[in-house]
Amino acid sequence: MGMDRTLTRKVLLGVTGGIAAYKAPLLVRALVKAGAEVQVVMTPAAHDFVTPLTLATVSKRPVLTDLIDRAGGGTWNDHVHLARWADVMLVAPASANTLAKMAHGLCDNLLLACYLSAECPVFVAPAMDLEMYRDGSTAANLATLKGRGVRTIGPETGELASGLSGEGRMTEPEAIVDALIAALMTASPLRGKRVLITAGPTQEAIDPVRYIGNRSTGKMGFALAEEAAALGARVELVAGPVALRTGRAGIRRTDVVSAAQMAEACKDLFPAVDVAILSAAVADFRPARAADRKIKKGGKVPELVLEPTEDILAWMGAHKRPGQLLVGFALETDDEQRHAEEKLVRKKLDLIVLNSLRDEGAGFGHDTNKVTLIGTDKKATAFPLKSKTDTARSILARIEALLSHA
């Protein structure tokens, strides 16, 4: 099809009551094949056309229908959590009944509660008979939803359940996936942009055996590189000494060890990139003199004299050209926001990503992170604790917005 069929996103799939629901298992399989995580929410009427067991099997997740799961001991299916989990919500098939309820703000099932709670992009794939689709009320409901930012996929013209042929047939599953990829991935403002990302620690030699370093694993930087490449960016990844690997196309990796080596690589790459995201934990100090042989134990404890390393971020801030975006990270332990805002101004950044070692599950070594994004307007957007992949998506979404406004 001429496009990278990758959709590394969390999809909340709403399945409504209509004959086209028989295609829902094929749609789930196509989404999963493209790399998506899929959580299915069905309306009660959808059970008449496709079984929850079938959809649970292909999605590898329990299928949800009721706000209160009485069969499961009266547990509550948290629609707000589901909506926040999703990167995109897709209703397919979207019946005339569900479209009407969405347009008028009705909330009598779990799917509608998720829709009203969703802050992510919402897509609908209408499916109904010709007369129902042509009816003025359906047209008005679709116009209302489009006016609120809901995007439609289809419907197509073809054979309908009534035996008639005309508009109202649900778009085929593979074409729905292609439409989502085109809207969410291919159309990204990052597509075709050159993005420099630094990741991991640096090691500053004391002698051939010992070094000064930190606990950074590079997981945040590598997640950013993977997600930026998935959006079509051409990524230059400058990585300190880490054990991570990346196999995604679109990433060119440069391995370094010391802060000086990282500075050299970044200075070489920076003039040609559109965006620079410096997530590496670069050492602020290094030994003024590194011994050329291993320092042996002796009666006298050796004195370690330190000198500052070059501030790569400050150099970039001083040398960035108009339109070039510069994003820094601030890992703080006290008075976090004030220190981050000062760094934002001092180093001429467009965006700073703040996290605190005081937040459980954030910082070095974790698979999760909890960050606050601060722009030049000093407005802070705080995100809850989530995976570093999801955190990378939130950071890149903010960068996409900055690129669009630029």
N, C-alpha and C positions, 0 to 999 in steps of 0.2 A: 504493500500500500504506500511505500515511500515514506513511512514514518516509523520512529522508534515506538514499538507497541509496549511501552512500559507505563504502568500506572501504579506507582508505589504510594498508594494513598489508602486511608481507611474510609471505606464506603458503607454508609448506612443505607441499606436497600429496603424500601417500602414496597410491599407486594399487595395489591388490592384485588377485589373480587371482579374478575372478568375472565373470559375464555383465554385471553392472551397470557394469563398467569401460568399456563402450561410451559411457556418459554422461560420462566424464571430460573429453573435449574440450569438451563443452558447459559443464561446471562451470568449467574453466579460463577459458573465454571470459566467463562470467558474473562470475568473480572479477576478471578484468582490466578488464571494463567498469565495475565498481564502484570501480576505482582501485587494486587490489591488484597487487603484484609477486608472481609465482608461480614457484616452483621445484618441479618435479615429480620425485619419487623413486618408481620402480616396483619391485615385486618381480619376480623372474624369471617367475613364473606369470602376471603381468599382461600380459606380451608376447603371450600366446595370445589376448587379447581386444581389445587396442588397441595400435597401433604407437607406438613412441617418436617417430617422425618426426611423426606427427599432433600429439602433445602438445607437442613442441618447437616446431612451427610456430605453434600458438595461444598458447603461453606466451612465445615468443621467447627461450627459454633451452634449452641442452642438457639433455636428460632423463638422469637418473642411475639406475643400477641396481646396479652392483657396487661393493663396497668398494675393489677394485683394478681400475682400468680397463685391462685388458690390451690392448685394441685401441688405446688411446691411448698406448701405450708404457710401460705398467705404472705409471701415475700413481695416486696414492691419492686417493680421494674422501673428504675430511676430514669425517666425520660430526659431529664436535664443532663445527667451523666452521659447517656447515650449520644445526645446531641453534641456535647462538648468533645466526646471521643472522636467523632467523625470529622474527616477532612472535607467530605462532600456527602450530601444526601441525595439519593436518587429514588424517585417513585416510578416503578415500572412493573407491570402496567399501571398507569394512572387512570382510573375509571372516571366517568363523568360525575359520579356521586362524590368521590374523594376530592376531585378538583373543585367542586362546588363548596365543600366543607372547608378546604384550604382557603379559598377566596373569601369566605365569610367568617373565618376565625372560629369555626366550630371545633370542639375538642372532646369527642365522645369515644376515642380509642387511643391506643398507645402510639400508633403511627402519627396521628394528628398532633398529639402532645409533643412528640419529637420534632415535628415540623415547626410548631410554634416556638420551640426552644432553640431551634437551630440558628447558629451564627455563621455557619459555613455556607458555601455555595449550594444551592438547591436546584436540581434538575427534575423534570417530569417527562415521561414518555407516554403521552396519551394513547389510549386504546379503547375504541368503542365503535358502534355501528355508524354508518354514514349519516343517517338522520340525526342521531344524537350529537355527532360532532358538528353538524351544520347548524344545530339549533342555536338561536340567539343567546340563550342563557349560558350555554357552554362557551361560546365565543366571548361573551362578556367576562366570564370567570377566568378564562385564559388570559384575556387582556389585563384583568386586575392583577393576576399573579405575575405577569411579565412586567407590569408597572412597579411591582415590589421587588424586582430583581430575580425572580424565578425564571430559569431558562428551560426552553422546551426542546425536546429531541423528537422530531417527527410530528404527527404520524405520517405514514406512507399511504400510497394508493395501491390497492390490491384486493384480493379475495377476502371477504369478511365472513364472520360466523353465520350471518343471516343467509349466506349464499349469494348476496349481492357483491358487486365489485365497486370500490370507490375509496375515498379518503377516510381514514380512521384506523387503519391497520398499524399495530405497534411496530416500530422500527426493529429490525432484527438485532439479536444480542450483540453480535460482533460489531455492527455499525454503531450501536449505542456505546460500546467501549471505545471505539475510534473517536466518537464525538466527545466523550469525556477526556480522552487523551489530548485531543486537539484544543479543548477549552482550558484544561487545567495544566497541561505540561507543554505542549507545542507552542501555545500562545503566550507563554511566560515572557515578560520583559527581559529575563535573563538569557533567553535563547540567543545563541550566537555571541554573547558577551564573553570577554575574557575575564576570568575571576581568579585572583591570587588568594590562596588560603594557606595560612601557616598552622602547624599542628604539633603537639607534643612538647617535650622539654628540650632544654639544651644541656650539654655536659661540658663543664669547664675544668680542664685537666689540672690536677695537683701534681701528679707524676704519671708515668705510663699506666698505672694501675688504678689510682684513685681520682675522683673528680667531685666537684660541687654540682649538685643537680636538684631536682624537685620531683614531686610525686605525679606529675602529669603523665597520663597514658596516651594522649592524643585522640581519645574517642570522640570528643566534641568536634575537633577539627576535621576528622575523617568523616563524621556524619554530615557535616556541612559540605564537604567535597562531594560525597555520594549524592546528596540531595540536589546540589547545584548542577551536577552533571546530568541528573535525571531530568532537570528542567531545560536542558539543552545548552548549558553554559560550557565553555571550554576552560577547564580548571587547571590552574598551575598550583599543585600542592607541594609546599615546602615543608618537609617533615623532619623533626628531630629524631633521635634514636628511640623508636617504638617498635613493638612487635606486630603492629597491625598491617593488614594487607587490603588492597582494594582492586577489584577486577572490573569495575564499571568503565565502559568506553567514555572517552572525553576527559579523562584525568591524566595529566602528565606529572609525574612525581619526581621531585628532587630531594635526595636525602642529605642531611647535614648533621653535624654533631654539636658544634659550638655556636655561641651567639654570634661570633664574628663570621662564621660560615653562613649562618642564616641571614645575617645582614647583607653579605655579599650577594647571595642568591636573590634576595628580595629587591635589592637595588637594581640588579640586572633585569628583573622581570617587571618591576612596578611601572616604568614609563609606558609600557604597551598594554596594561590591563585597564578595564573599565571599573572594576570593583576590587578592593583589597579587604580581606577579612582576617585580622591578625588574632587568632585564637591561641597561638602557641604561648607556653609559659617560659618566656626567655629569661635566663639568669640576669639579674641586675648587676652582679659583681662576679669577677673571676680572679684567680690568683695572678698577682702581678708578674710572677715568674713561675713557670712550671718546670719541675725537675725532669731531666732527661733520663734519669734512672729511678727505680723504686726507692723511696725513702725508707731506710731501715730503722727499726726500733733502736733506741740508744738511751743513754742516760738523760739527754736533754730533749725536751719536747720542742719540735720545730715550730718556728713562728710563721704563720700564714698571713702574708700581706695581700690585701685585696685592692682591686681597682675597678672602676665602673665599666660595664660593657656599653656599647653604643645603643642608644634608644632608637630602635628601628621605627617604631610608630611615630615618634616625633619627627624623624627625618622624612617620613612619607608625608606627614601633615604639612611640613615646610615645602615640599616639592610637588604636591599634587596639583594637577592641572584642572581648569574649570570643567565641571561635569563628572569628574572622577570621584567615586564614592569611597570613603575610607571608614572602616568599621573596626573598633577596638573592643577589647574585653577588659573588665576590671574585676579581679577577685579580691574581695575585701573582708576584713574581720571586724571592723568597727566604723561607725558613722559612714555606712556604705554609700548611701546615695550622694551625700555631699562630696565625698572623695571621687566618685564616678563622674559627677557633673564637672568638677574641677579638671579632671583628666580630659573630658570631652572638649572643653574650651582650650585648655593648654596645648593639646596636641592637634587641634583643628580637625576633629572628627565629625562625621556626619551622623554617626550612631554609635552608642556604646552599649555593650552587653554586660550587665552587672550580675554577679552572683556572690554569695556569701558562704564562707566556710562554716558559718553558724547554722545554716540550713541543712537539716538532716537529709541525706541522699543527694546532695549537690556537691560540686567540687571534684577533686581528683579521684580517679579510680572507680567511680560509680558509673552505672549504665543509665542513670537518670540525672536530671539537672533541673534547677529552679532558677529562672533568670528574670531580670527586669530590663526592658529596653528603654533607653533614654535618648531622645533626639535633640536636635539643636534648639527646639522650642522648650526644652527641659520637662516636657510631659513624660511621665513614667508609666509604662505599661508592664504590669507584673503578671507573670504566667505561673500556674501551679506547677508542682513537681510532676515531671513527665519524662519519658525516655529522651535520650539525647537525639535520636532521630526526629522525634516530634518537636523537640526544642529547635533543631536545625531548620525544620520547616517553618516554624514561627518566625525565626530570625530572617530567613530568606523571603518570607511573605512581606515582611517590613521593608526589606531591600527592594523587592519588586515594586512596592508602592512608591518608594523614593525614586526609582528609575522612571516609573510612569509619570510622576509629577514633574520630573526634570524634563 
